[in-house]
């Protein structure tokens, strides 16, 4: 019962992080700060990674590696945004780190969809088949292009005091 509750909580956090992450990405592309969206995105995405370590497993899994990388990238994004206030090169570092964090969350979503949706699982039961690989490659390319565009476009106005 506790494991089901943890799974539900972890899943909701992940979906909130992805939803708000796309909102933040829209803000980058339109050069809008979206401070509230940013705070929710960063908090939900960090909480998603942290709760992922609470599941009972034996040994170090690829999901642990993704969680560690995600937390490291989020730490950089949080420092760039809240400690260095997007000054100088920290603006671009923030954008790149935030979009990487969003991509990692979407990467895991794709993995879970191919594990949990019967039609997708039938297409790629071991996740080494072309449908899974093509989907992940498309997602990587999509986020690479968006990261580049967002890092060029995001020049927010300083917050009003």
Secondary structure, DSSP 8 states (H G I E B T S, - for coil): -HHHHHHHHHHHHHHHHHHHHHHHHHHHHHT---HHHHHHHHHHHHHHHHHHTTS--SS--HHHHHHHHHHHHHHHHHIIIIISTT-TTHHHHHHHHHHHHHHHHHHHHHHHHHHHSHHHHHH-TTS-SHHHHHHHHHHHHHHHHHHHHHHHH--------
